[in-house]
Amino acid sequence: MRVKRFLITDYPRNGKVDANVIRVLSAASEAFLNGPFLPCLRSLQIESQDPWSAHLLLSDRLRKVIIDLGNDLTLAHKTIISTLSIKSPMLTHVECLQASVFDQSAHVALSAIVHNMRKLRVVCFPSHALTTTALSYLASLPNLHTATLFIPEKQPYSKAIATLDAPFAPLQAITLHSAGWDDLIAFTEQVVPAYIREFAATVPINQQAIITAAQLRQLTSILAAKRTLTSIVLNDNNANIIRGWGQSNFSPLDMMPLLSCSGLEHLSLELYCAEAEFGDAFVHSLAKALPKLRYLAFFPALNDSVIYPSNCTPLSMLHMAQHCPHLESLSITPNSENFNDWAVGDFRAPEVRYLQVGNARLETRFVKKMALFLSTIFPNLQHIAWGHRYTGRQSSLSWAEVTELLAYGVKIRDQERAWMAKGQ
């Protein structure tokens, strides 16, 4: 059989085969064909809590393994994990996903995966931290391109890689998960290479893990020193916010270091704060400093439990259209109250398809002006998203009307193009 990808699951669906069937097929293949079941298999995904049958599919031909450990790390999972480097030493892509809390046995077992795998290019361990020995081994791999790692608390990372001449030499993209911002910042400073291209960080928010202005400034200063960056994503999963928790106020000084990263194409800052004091002047400076931006998410209100006061007006969107001609997606909260200068000039960002305005309020009297404004600077805009609950019913209706007017304008332009084509 020339099957190259296979999924083991406890819930067969859409033609997928469960673990019990694999045992039967493997035995039949050995008995009647004198060969292994699925000899051409290159990719294996395990979503079963009884994955013993996966042993029958491990071979030195496998190149990719994804193991969903679920909420319980079973003996079968530990056995498979501990034998991966022996049975499938040629793996280039390994992912181990788990939603449960920290487990010391998982910590050790997952660390054992990477040893003796010199071909690894992609590793993903978002839920459990590796040992310093395993981290040092990863840092020495000659082909490691992409890594997703969970950062343990208060570990001396620099000692783990101090003996290496060029730790993480080929690494291009890294995603870090951590329980606190201080540990993540320390790891970024000590371990992440200076020539990284894509950086993402997530710290699940809780009352003790709300990023402060000082932490944000420290992190952006560290990232600014990595001049090859093309993507920065900072996220705290703020959907789990509880009212009454402490809040931070961010200022342009906290973000100013990133203006030196002129090659940035993706900048996403989705962090919980009381107020992000970034007005039109700072957005103008950012747009001029980062002309290659394709995606910008600038402290948008991403859920209905948070209100972010905005110092930006629609003028900020005009600045982005003027200086970022390759922009495709923009998330910003424009405050149109007391805004009267709707002139747009000749500035266009024709690639913009998506606009998120967070909890921005919009009065009925500004609906047509906003629709004309957006259709001019973003002529190919297809979708507008906004927060419904704290935007207010009237503002929500206003944004819905803006969306309808934009859709009608697109329809009219399409008809005009069709008529012109027929005339030619």
C-alpha positions in Angstrom: 0.0 0.0 0.0 1.3 3.4 -0.9 -0.2 5.3 2.0 2.0 8.1 3.1 -0.1 9.7 5.9 -2.0 8.0 8.6 -4.1 9.0 11.6 -4.7 6.8 14.7 -7.9 7.8 16.5 -10.3 6.5 19.1 -13.2 7.9 17.1 -13.2 6.6 13.5 -14.7 9.1 11.2 -14.5 10.1 7.6 -12.9 6.8 6.6 -10.2 6.9 9.3 -9.2 3.6 10.8 -9.0 3.0 14.6 -6.3 1.4 16.6 -7.9 -2.1 16.8 -8.0 -2.4 13.0 -4.3 -1.6 12.7 -3.4 -4.6 14.8 -5.3 -6.9 12.5 -4.0 -5.4 9.3 -0.4 -5.5 10.6 -0.6 -9.1 11.5 -2.2 -10.0 8.1 0.5 -8.0 6.3 3.3 -9.9 8.0 1.6 -13.3 7.5 0.5 -13.0 3.9 2.8 -10.4 2.4 5.9 -11.0 4.4 6.3 -7.2 4.9 5.3 -4.4 7.2 1.9 -2.7 7.1 2.1 0.6 5.2 5.8 0.4 4.1 5.6 3.9 2.4 4.3 5.7 5.5 6.0 9.1 6.0 3.6 10.9 8.4 1.9 9.5 11.5 -0.6 11.4 13.7 -1.7 9.8 17.0 -5.0 11.0 18.6 -5.7 7.9 20.7 -5.6 7.2 24.4 -4.7 3.6 23.6 -1.9 4.1 21.1 -0.1 0.7 21.5 -0.8 -0.1 17.9 1.3 2.9 16.8 4.4 0.8 17.6 3.5 -1.3 14.5 3.8 1.8 12.3 7.1 3.2 13.6 10.0 2.8 11.2 13.1 4.5 9.9 11.1 5.8 7.0 8.9 8.0 9.1 9.6 11.7 8.7 6.8 13.3 10.7 5.0 12.4 13.9 2.3 14.3 15.7 1.2 12.9 19.1 -1.9 14.4 20.8 -1.4 13.3 24.4 -4.8 14.6 25.5 -5.3 15.1 29.3 -3.6 11.9 30.4 -0.1 10.7 29.7 -0.6 7.0 29.5 2.0 4.3 29.7 1.5 3.6 26.0 2.3 7.3 25.2 5.5 7.2 27.3 6.6 4.0 25.7 6.1 5.4 22.2 7.8 8.6 23.1 10.8 6.8 24.6 11.3 4.6 21.5 10.8 7.2 18.8 14.5 8.0 18.6 15.3 4.3 18.3 12.7 3.2 15.8 12.4 6.4 13.8 15.7 8.2 14.0 15.2 9.9 10.6 12.3 12.1 11.8 12.4 15.7 10.7 9.2 16.9 12.3 8.0 16.0 15.8 5.0 17.5 17.7 3.7 16.6 21.1 0.6 18.3 22.2 -1.0 18.1 25.6 -3.6 20.1 27.5 -2.9 18.7 31.0 -0.9 20.4 33.8 2.8 19.8 34.2 3.8 16.2 34.7 7.4 15.4 35.7 7.3 12.0 33.8 6.2 13.9 30.7 9.0 16.4 31.2 11.6 13.6 31.2 9.9 11.5 28.4 9.5 14.4 26.0 13.1 15.4 26.6 14.2 11.9 25.5 12.5 12.3 22.1 15.1 14.7 20.6 18.2 12.7 21.5 19.9 10.9 18.6 17.7 12.7 16.0 20.1 14.7 14.0 17.7 15.3 11.1 15.1 17.3 13.1 13.9 20.4 11.4 10.6 21.2 13.2 9.9 20.5 16.9 6.8 21.5 18.9 6.5 21.0 22.7 4.1 23.8 23.7 2.9 22.2 27.0 6.0 20.8 28.8 9.5 22.1 29.2 12.5 20.2 28.1 15.4 19.5 30.3 18.5 21.7 30.0 20.3 18.7 28.5 17.7 18.2 25.8 17.6 22.0 25.1 21.4 21.9 24.7 21.0 19.0 22.2 18.4 20.9 20.2 20.7 24.0 20.1 23.4 21.8 18.5 21.2 20.4 15.7 22.4 21.4 12.2 19.0 21.5 10.5 16.6 22.8 13.1 14.4 25.4 11.4 11.3 25.9 13.5 10.8 25.4 17.3 7.8 25.7 19.6 8.9 25.4 23.3 7.5 25.8 26.8 9.8 27.7 29.1 10.4 26.4 32.6 10.6 28.6 35.6 14.0 30.1 36.7 16.3 27.8 34.7 20.0 28.8 33.8 19.6 28.5 30.1 22.9 30.1 29.3 24.8 27.3 31.0 23.0 24.7 28.9 24.3 26.1 25.6 27.5 27.8 26.8 29.8 25.2 25.3 28.3 25.5 21.8 30.0 27.7 19.2 26.8 28.7 17.4 23.7 27.6 19.4 20.5 27.3 17.3 22.5 28.3 14.2 19.9 27.4 11.5 16.8 28.4 13.6 14.5 30.7 11.6 11.2 30.7 13.6 10.5 30.2 17.3 7.3 30.2 19.4 7.6 30.4 23.1 5.0 29.5 25.8 5.6 30.3 29.4 3.8 30.7 32.7 5.4 34.2 33.3 6.8 37.0 31.3 10.1 37.3 33.3 11.1 33.7 32.4 10.1 34.2 28.8 12.1 37.5 28.6 15.2 35.8 30.1 15.0 32.9 27.7 14.6 35.3 24.7 17.7 37.2 25.8 19.9 34.3 26.6 18.9 31.6 24.1 17.0 33.0 21.0 19.6 33.6 18.3 20.2 37.1 17.0 19.4 36.2 13.4 15.9 34.8 14.1 13.2 35.7 11.5 9.9 34.9 13.2 9.3 35.3 16.9 6.0 34.5 18.8 5.3 34.5 22.5 2.3 33.5 24.5 1.8 33.7 28.3 -1.7 32.7 29.5 -3.0 35.6 31.5 -3.7 35.3 35.2 -3.6 37.8 38.1 0.1 37.2 38.5 1.0 37.1 34.8 -0.2 40.4 33.4 2.6 42.0 31.4 3.8 45.4 32.7 5.0 48.4 30.7 8.6 47.7 32.0 8.5 44.1 30.8 7.1 45.1 27.4 9.8 47.7 27.0 12.5 45.2 28.0 11.2 42.5 25.6 10.9 44.9 22.7 14.4 46.2 23.3 15.7 42.6 23.2 13.8 41.9 20.0 15.0 45.1 18.4 18.5 43.8 18.6 17.5 40.9 16.3 17.6 42.9 13.1 16.5 40.0 10.8 13.1 39.7 12.3 10.1 39.7 9.9 7.4 38.6 12.3 6.6 39.4 16.0 3.6 38.1 17.7 2.9 38.8 21.5 -0.2 37.3 23.0 -1.6 36.7 26.5 -4.8 34.9 25.6 -6.8 37.7 27.2 -10.2 36.0 26.7 -9.8 34.6 30.3 -9.7 38.0 31.9 -11.5 38.5 35.2 -12.6 42.0 36.1 -10.7 43.6 39.0 -7.3 42.3 38.0 -4.5 44.8 37.7 -3.9 46.6 34.5 -0.9 48.2 32.8 -0.7 51.4 30.8 1.5 51.3 27.7 3.1 54.3 26.0 5.0 54.8 22.8 8.3 54.5 24.7 7.5 50.8 25.3 7.2 50.1 21.6 9.7 52.5 20.2 12.6 49.9 20.0 10.7 48.0 17.4 10.8 50.9 15.0 14.4 49.9 14.2 13.2 46.5 12.7 12.6 47.9 9.2 12.1 44.4 7.8 9.0 43.6 9.8 6.1 42.2 7.8 3.9 40.9 10.6 3.4 42.7 13.9 0.7 41.5 16.3 0.4 42.9 19.9 -2.6 41.4 21.6 -2.0 42.2 25.2 -4.2 43.1 28.1 -4.0 46.7 29.2 -5.9 49.6 30.8 -4.9 52.0 28.0 -2.5 51.9 25.1 -1.5 55.5 24.7 -0.6 55.2 21.0 -2.0 58.1 19.0 -1.9 59.1 15.4 1.6 60.5 15.7 3.1 57.2 16.9 1.2 55.2 14.3 2.5 57.6 11.7 6.1 57.0 12.9 5.5 53.2 13.0 4.1 53.2 9.4 7.1 55.2 8.1 9.6 53.0 10.0 8.0 49.7 8.9 7.1 50.1 5.3 7.1 46.3 4.6 4.2 45.6 7.0 1.6 43.2 5.7 -0.2 42.4 9.0 -0.7 44.8 11.9 -2.7 44.0 15.1 -2.2 46.9 17.4 -3.8 46.3 20.8 -7.2 45.5 19.4 -10.1 44.6 21.8 -10.4 41.0 20.9 -13.2 40.0 23.2 -16.3 41.5 24.8 -14.9 41.6 28.4 -12.4 44.4 27.8 -12.6 48.0 26.6 -9.4 49.6 25.3 -9.6 53.4 25.2 -8.1 54.5 21.9 -6.1 57.5 21.1 -6.0 56.7 17.4 -8.4 58.3 15.0 -9.2 57.2 11.4 -6.1 59.3 10.5 -4.0 56.3 11.7 -5.5 54.1 9.0 -4.7 56.7 6.5 -1.1 56.8 7.7 -0.9 53.0 7.2 -2.3 53.3 3.7 0.2 56.0 2.9 3.4 54.3 4.1 2.6 50.5 4.0 1.6 49.8 0.4 1.8 46.0 1.0 -0.6 46.0 4.0 -3.1 43.1 3.9 -4.7 43.1 7.3 -5.2 45.8 9.9 -6.5 45.5 13.5 -6.7 48.9 15.2 -9.3 50.8 17.3 -10.1 54.1 15.6 -11.9 56.8 17.7 -14.0 58.8 15.3 -15.5 61.1 18.0 -14.7 64.7 17.2 -12.9 63.6 14.0 -13.7 66.0 11.1 -10.8 65.6 8.6 -12.1 62.8 6.3 -10.0 63.9 3.3 -7.8 61.0 2.1 -5.8 62.4 -0.8 -4.3 59.9 -3.2 -3.2 57.3 -0.6 -4.2 53.7 -1.2 -3.5 50.2 0.3 -5.1 48.0 -2.4 -4.0 44.7 -0.7 -6.0 45.2 2.5 -8.8 42.6 2.7 -9.5 42.5 6.5 -10.0 45.3 9.0 -10.7 44.8 12.7 -11.8 47.9 14.7 -12.2 46.4 18.1 -14.7 48.2 20.4 -14.5 51.4 18.4 -17.7 53.4 18.6 -19.2 54.9 15.5 -22.0 57.5 15.5 -24.8 57.2 12.9 -23.9 60.6 11.4 -20.4 59.3 10.5 -21.5 56.1 8.8 -21.4 57.4 5.2 -18.2 59.3 5.8 -16.5 56.2 7.3 -17.7 54.0 4.4 -16.4 56.5 1.8 -13.2 56.9 3.8 -12.5 53.1 3.9 -13.5 52.4 0.3 -11.0 55.0 -0.8 -8.0 54.0 1.2 -8.8 50.3 1.2 -10.5 49.8 -2.2 -10.5 46.0 -2.0 -11.6 45.7 1.7 -13.8 42.6 2.1 -14.4 42.1 5.8 -14.8 44.4 8.9 -14.9 42.9 12.4 -15.8 44.7 15.6 -16.6 43.8 19.2 -20.4 43.7 19.6 -21.1 43.9 23.4 -19.1 47.0 24.4 -19.2 48.7 21.1 -22.8 49.5 21.9 -25.9 48.6 20.0 -26.0 51.8 18.0 -22.3 51.6 17.1 -22.7 47.9 16.2 -25.5 48.8 13.8 -23.4 51.6 12.4 -20.5 49.3 11.6 -22.9 46.8 10.0 -24.2 49.6 7.8 -20.7 50.6 6.8 -20.1 46.9 5.8 -23.2 46.9 3.7 -22.2 50.2 1.9 -18.7 48.8 1.2 -20.2 45.6 -0.2 -22.5 47.7 -2.4 -19.6 49.8 -3.6 -17.6 46.7 -4.5 -20.6 45.4 -6.5 -20.9 48.6 -8.4 -17.2 48.7 -9.3 -17.4 45.1 -10.5 -20.3 46.0 -12.8 -18.4 49.0 -14.1 -15.4 46.8 -14.9 -17.6 44.3 -16.7 -19.2 47.0 -18.8 -15.8 48.5 -19.7 -14.6 45.0 -20.7 -17.6 44.5 -23.0 -17.1 48.0 -24.5 -13.6 47.1 -25.5 
